[in-house]
Amino acid sequence: MTLLPARCYVGHEIILREALRLVASELPHIPEGAATLGMLDIDEAVDEDYMVVGRAGTGRGLAVHGIARRPTAWVARHLRRQGAVVSSGIMIGYADVFARHISRHWPEPRQRLAALVAAASAAHLECAIRSSLQDRMAGPVLKSLRWHPPAFPQRVYTVCDSGWSGLRSPHAVARIAEFTANRIVQRDVTQAQETTAAHGEPIAL
């Protein structure tokens, strides 16, 4: 299974796709049966959570030693210098691993998930997990589910230069909106210049 955050932005989708394929292929070598992506980009992330990672004792991927929730800018810079990565919230793992974690907090979905997984396995297809799965699940129980280590053990694989943003604040959204607007303007200018060169006619920009 691959779980993506409801809100996020990635500048280079091909890099993210390749990373997802790599981690999926690595799952048999991950003792926890689940992994997440830690993002490394040239640009400084805005209002993101960071994972402090290090070498794992066994198996592949990195181990999580700590999590910093939306640290201030200077703390984030210090963490980056120490090798911390941005927590993407993307998770890749076996369905039964996710099911066991959920069932510890609310056992009822176990049978529903088991039926979905069995049907998908029999058909050799992926299956959609509908939002109705959490019907009648109390709000406090939903909020009590924790998907970061140590509550949900997983390994970390780093992804470089994907242009990632978790869009966790209005500031982060505004920054990405400005970036994409500038890219569109630059693309239009480039196309206009190429058209001018092709036709040998001057154009006012």
C-alpha positions in Angstrom: 0.0 0.0 0.0 1.0 3.6 -0.6 -0.5 6.4 1.4 -0.1 10.0 0.3 -1.0 13.1 2.3 -4.3 14.8 1.2 -2.4 18.1 0.7 1.0 18.2 -0.8 3.0 19.6 -3.8 5.9 18.0 -5.7 7.8 19.9 -8.4 9.3 16.8 -10.1 6.9 14.0 -10.1 9.2 11.6 -12.0 11.6 11.7 -9.0 8.8 10.9 -6.6 7.5 8.1 -8.7 10.9 6.5 -9.0 11.4 6.8 -5.2 8.0 5.1 -4.6 9.0 2.2 -6.9 12.3 1.8 -5.2 10.8 1.6 -1.7 8.1 -0.8 -2.8 10.8 -3.1 -4.1 12.7 -2.8 -0.8 9.8 -3.8 1.4 10.8 -7.5 1.7 14.1 -6.3 3.2 12.5 -4.0 5.8 11.8 -5.7 9.1 9.0 -3.3 10.0 7.2 -3.9 6.7 6.7 -0.2 6.3 8.7 2.9 5.2 8.3 6.6 4.6 10.1 9.2 2.5 12.3 11.8 3.9 12.8 14.8 1.6 16.0 16.7 0.9 15.8 19.8 -1.3 18.2 22.7 -2.1 15.5 25.2 -1.1 14.7 25.6 2.6 11.4 24.0 3.6 8.7 26.1 5.1 6.7 25.0 8.2 7.6 21.3 7.8 8.1 18.5 10.3 11.6 17.0 10.4 12.9 13.5 11.2 16.3 13.0 12.8 17.6 9.8 11.2 20.5 7.5 11.5 21.8 4.1 10.5 19.5 1.2 11.4 20.9 -1.8 13.3 19.6 -4.3 10.8 17.8 -4.2 7.4 17.7 -1.5 4.9 16.7 2.2 5.1 17.4 4.7 7.9 16.0 4.6 11.5 14.1 7.5 13.0 15.7 8.8 16.2 13.5 11.8 16.8 10.9 14.1 15.2 10.7 17.9 15.3 7.3 19.4 14.7 7.5 22.5 12.6 10.6 23.9 14.2 11.6 27.5 13.8 13.7 28.5 10.8 17.1 28.5 12.7 16.3 25.2 14.4 15.3 23.7 11.0 18.6 24.9 9.5 20.5 23.3 12.4 18.6 20.0 12.0 19.4 20.0 8.2 23.1 20.4 8.9 22.8 17.4 11.3 21.3 15.3 8.5 17.6 15.6 9.4 15.1 15.2 6.6 11.6 16.7 6.0 8.9 14.3 6.9 6.7 13.8 3.8 3.9 11.8 5.5 4.1 9.4 2.5 4.0 5.8 3.7 4.6 2.6 1.8 4.0 -0.8 3.4 2.1 -4.0 3.6 -1.6 -3.8 4.2 -1.5 -6.1 7.2 1.1 -3.8 8.9 -1.3 -0.9 8.6 -4.3 -3.0 9.6 -2.5 -4.2 12.8 -1.7 -0.6 13.7 -5.3 0.5 13.2 -6.8 -2.5 15.0 -4.8 -1.7 18.2 -6.9 1.5 18.5 -10.1 0.4 16.9 -10.5 -3.4 16.2 -13.7 -3.2 14.1 -12.0 -2.2 10.8 -9.8 -5.4 10.9 -12.5 -7.6 9.3 -13.3 -5.0 6.7 -9.6 -4.5 5.7 -9.0 -8.3 5.7 -11.9 -8.7 3.3 -10.6 -5.9 1.0 -7.1 -7.4 1.0 -8.3 -10.9 0.3 -10.4 -9.7 -2.6 -7.5 -7.7 -4.1 -5.1 -10.6 -3.7 -7.5 -13.0 -5.4 -8.0 -10.6 -8.3 -4.3 -9.6 -8.4 -5.4 -6.0 -8.3 -5.0 -2.9 -6.1 -8.1 -2.0 -4.1 -9.5 1.4 -3.0 -10.1 1.9 0.8 -13.1 4.0 1.0 -13.6 6.7 3.6 -16.7 4.9 4.8 -14.3 2.4 6.5 -14.1 4.8 9.4 -17.8 5.3 9.8 -18.9 5.3 13.4 -15.3 5.8 14.5 -15.1 8.4 17.3 -13.2 11.6 16.6 -10.9 11.2 19.6 -10.0 7.7 18.4 -9.1 9.0 14.9 -6.9 11.7 16.4 -5.2 9.2 18.7 -3.8 7.3 15.7 -0.1 8.1 15.3 1.7 7.3 12.1 5.3 8.3 13.1 7.8 6.2 14.9 7.9 4.9 17.6 4.1 4.6 17.6 4.2 3.2 14.0 7.7 1.7 13.3 9.0 2.3 9.8 12.2 3.0 8.0 13.1 6.1 6.1 14.3 6.4 2.5 15.6 9.8 1.4 14.5 11.6 -1.8 16.6 14.4 -3.2 15.5 17.4 -5.3 11.9 16.5 -5.8 10.6 20.0 -5.0 8.5 18.8 -2.1 6.1 20.8 0.1 3.6 19.5 2.6 1.6 22.7 2.3 1.2 22.8 6.1 0.6 26.5 6.5 -0.7 29.5 4.5 2.9 30.7 4.2 3.9 27.4 2.6 1.0 27.5 0.2 1.7 31.1 -0.8 5.4 30.3 -1.4 4.4 27.4 -3.8 1.8 29.5 -5.5 4.4 32.2 -6.2 6.9 29.6 -7.4 4.5 28.0 -9.8 3.3 31.4 -11.1 6.9 32.4 -11.8 7.5 29.1 -13.7 4.5 29.8 -15.9 5.7 33.3 -16.7 9.2 31.9 -17.5 7.7 29.2 -19.7 5.7 31.8 -21.6 8.7 34.0 -22.1 10.8 31.1 -23.3 8.1 30.0 -25.8 7.8 33.6 -27.1 11.5 33.8 -27.6 11.6 30.4 -29.4 8.7 31.6 -31.7 10.6 34.8 -32.5 13.8 32.9 -33.3 11.8 30.5 -35.6 10.1 33.3 -37.5 13.0 35.7 -37.5 10.7 38.5 -36.3 11.1 40.8 -33.3 8.6 40.6 -30.5 8.0 43.0 -27.6 8.1 41.3 -24.1 
